[in-house]
Amino acid sequence: MGRASFEYDEVGNTFYYVLVAFYAIILFPATYLCLPGGTKPEAVHVINEHECQCDGCDRKRRLKAANKPWRRTKKIITIVVLVVAWAIFAFIVKKTTEIEQTHKDYDPYQILGLDQGADEKAIKKAWRDLSKIHHPDRGGDAQFFDKIAKAHQALTDKEARENWEKYGNPDGPTATTFGIALPKWLVSKEYGLWVLAFYGLIFMVIMPVAVGMWWYSSIKYSADKVLLDTTRMFYYFINRTPRMEIGRMIAVLSGSFEFSKQYNKEIIERESDDVEVPRLMRSLTGVTDKGKEQPLSQPYALKARVLLHAYLSRLPLESAGDALDQDQDYIITRILRFVEEMVNCSQNLMSYSQHTKISIETFDNLLRLQPMFVQALWQKNSPLLQLPHLTDYNLQHLRKKRIFSCHDLAIMASENRRAVLRSLTDEEYRDVMVVLSLMPRLHIETKTVVEGEDDKHELTAGCVVTLKVTMKRSSLIDPQDAELADQYKAYSGENEDDDNNEGENGENQGEDNQEDDAKKGTKKLWTKNKQNKKKKKPQAGKGQNKFQKKATPGSPTSSAAAVSETQALVKAEDEEEDEEKNSEASDVGSDDEDASGNSESEKEQAGKGGADTDSEWEDDVENNKKSIFETKNTQTHTVHAPFYPVEKFEWWWITVAYVDKKEKTRQLLTFPQLVKTLVDEQTIDIRFAAPPHKGIYTYNLSVKSDSYMDAEYSVDFKIDVKEAKFVEIKHDDYVDEDDDEAVVSSEDDYTEDDDSDEE
C-alpha cells in the first residue's frame, strides 16, 4: 500500500471548500439568533388612563421610550450586516462551484489515440506509429514517449493490465495525495521567519495578555459580582457590630468600594462635589463628616451616604447638569445587590464563626432595607406614601379613620375610600386604584412532612423536617371592584376565559379572602394538612386552639385582623362542626389516638399497604427532578416604584424562626431564602432539624417582600415531636454444622461411658 503524501494548495482550490464550511457554521446560527423576524414584537408602551400617571412613572416611561430609536437603529444595522454576510457566503459558494477538476483518470487508450476496447493488433500498430514519431532518437519528446510505452505495456502486459484495471495505474497502488488548504509560500524558507513571528505574537503575546486581563479583572469580584474588598469590609463591620441598626447598615453600604474611583473607573469625580455635597448634607439630619472609621470617612463614602439619605428622604437634588441625580441613580441601582451580599455575609459568619452571633433583629433590618430603597422611604414613614399623589394632608385624614397601611385602604368600601380621599381628583384617585391593584396579597399555607419515611406526617425527635410553604398571590384590590376592568385585562397574563371567570367572581373575592383567612385562623394545632383519608371526629373539649396570623404593626395582617376579626371568627365558629366532619386532615394530637394507636385513619392506611407510600414517594422524586431541571423566569410582577431608577420585579424573603414563649424570644432557624419566581402560586421546601426531645414546639414563618414596605406576613405553626422510634434488629438463630456434629459426638461418647459404667 502506498504511503500518503501531502501537497500544499498552491492554486487555492481546497481553501474555498474549507472556508465555505467554517463560514456556514458561524453564519447559520448567527442568522437564527439575530434575525429580527424570529422574536416577538415588543409591546408599545402607550401612556393611557390604565397606567399610573404620577411624575415618577411618567419619567421612567420617557426614559424607556428614549431608548427605542437606538433599538430600531440596532435592528437596521443587524439586518444590513446579515445581508452583507449572506452576500459574501453566496460569493464563496459561487467560487467553489467554479473550481476546475485537475485530477484525471489514467486512460491508456486515450494516450494511444484508440477507442475503448480496441484489439491487440490495433494497439501494436498504434504503438509502432507513435514510436516512430516521438522516439527520442528521432527528435521526439522523451516524456511523452515514456507515456506511450507505459500505455502500451498497460494494454499488452497481463500484470500491468490487471493493475490498471484494479488500481487505475499499471504500476500498481500509488501514494494517496491530500491537499492542504494552505498556500505553499506559508511554509517556504523565504517567509518562514515572518510566519513564525506571527504565530508567536498571537499565542505568546496577545492570548496571554487577553487571558491575564480577564483573570485579574474577574478575581476581584465574587459570584454575585461584588468586589471582594467590599465583601471583606462587610465581614469586618458585621463581625464588629453583630446587632446592627438600619442607620449603621446604610453607613456600611455607602463604604462599598464600587463607589470609589480607585476601584471603579465608571465613577466620575467632579470639582463641584466639594460645594454641592456639603450643601446637601446640611439639609439632612443624621449625616456628618466627623467620623474617623475607614473607609466610611472617605470622601466617596460620605458622598454616597449623603445621596442615600437624600433619596430615602425624597429630597430634590440641585446640581449643574443633573450630575448628582446621575450619581444617585448609579448608586441606587446597585445598592440592592450589596444588601443581598450583606445578608450572605451574615449567614456565613453565623455558619462558620463560633464567636460571632448575629441577632435575628439584624436580619430583620437587612430585609427591611430593600423595600426602603425601592420605595424611597424611611422605616418610620407611613407605607401609604407608596401610593401616588398622597401627602401628609391625606395621611392625617387616613389616621383618623384608622387607616395605617395600603391593605387597610384596599379593604374599605369604595364609597368610604373615595370619601376619605376626596381631596384627590378623579385622575389621581384612579392612579391610586391602579397601584393598589398592582400590589400583592399573599395567602400562605404550611405543611410539615418527613420525606422518605413511611409515615411522613409523624415527626420524631432529631428527624429532618420539610416545611412546604405554598404561597398564592393575588391583587391587593380586585381591579373590577375598583372599576378598573380594562386595566385588569392590560396587566393580567391570563386568557379571556380566565378573565370572564374573574369577572363573574370578582364581586365576592373580598368575602372569599376573609373566609379563607378565617378558616386558616381556625385550623387546629394538632391537625395535619389535607390527606386522602378520613378523619375521626375529635372529642368534646378538643380543638379549641386555633392557628392565627401574627399581627405586626404596619403589616397587612394587623389591619385586616382589626377590621374583620369578629366577622371571621363568627363564620369560623358556624362552620367548625362541618369542617370537623368533612376535614381530610388526620388528628395526630388526640389523646385516644395517641394511647391506642389504632385510629380509623391508621387502620385505613394499614389496609392500603405500601402501594400508596411508594406512589407518593415516586411523585415526590418526579417533582424534585422537575424542579431541579426547570428554569423559571425571574421577571414576575412589575413593582410600582416611581423613585427607583430602573424596572423592578417582585421577590420575596422567607425565614423560619423558633419562638420561645416563656422567654419571649425568637431564634433564627433557617437563613433568609430569596424567592424570585412567584407569579401566581408556588411551593417552597424549607428543611430544618426537629428538636432532640419530644414535645410541642412553636415556630414562626416570616414572608417579606423586597419591594413593598408593608407586604410582610407572619404565620405561627406548631409541630408535635414524638419520641424517636427504636428499631429492633432481629437476627436469625444460626448454628454451625461443625458445632452440631461436635455436640452430637460428645453426647454419644457420654452415653457409651454411662452404659459401660452401669454394666
PyMOL commands that set and color helices and strands:
alter all, ss='L'
color gray80, all
select helices_A, chain A and resi 13-34+36-38+55-66+68-97+108-112+120-134+136-138+142-156+158-167+184-187+192-218+228-240+246-254+257-259+273-282+299-312+320-352+360-375+383-386+392-400+406-410+414-420+426-438+485-491+496-521+556-582+591-596+600-608+611-629+737-758
alter helices_A, ss='H'
color red, helices_A
select strands_A, chain A and resi 5-8+177-180+440-449+459-460+464-475+652-660+665-675+681-689+695-705+712-722
alter strands_A, ss='S'
color yellow, strands_A
deselect
rebuild
show_as cartoon
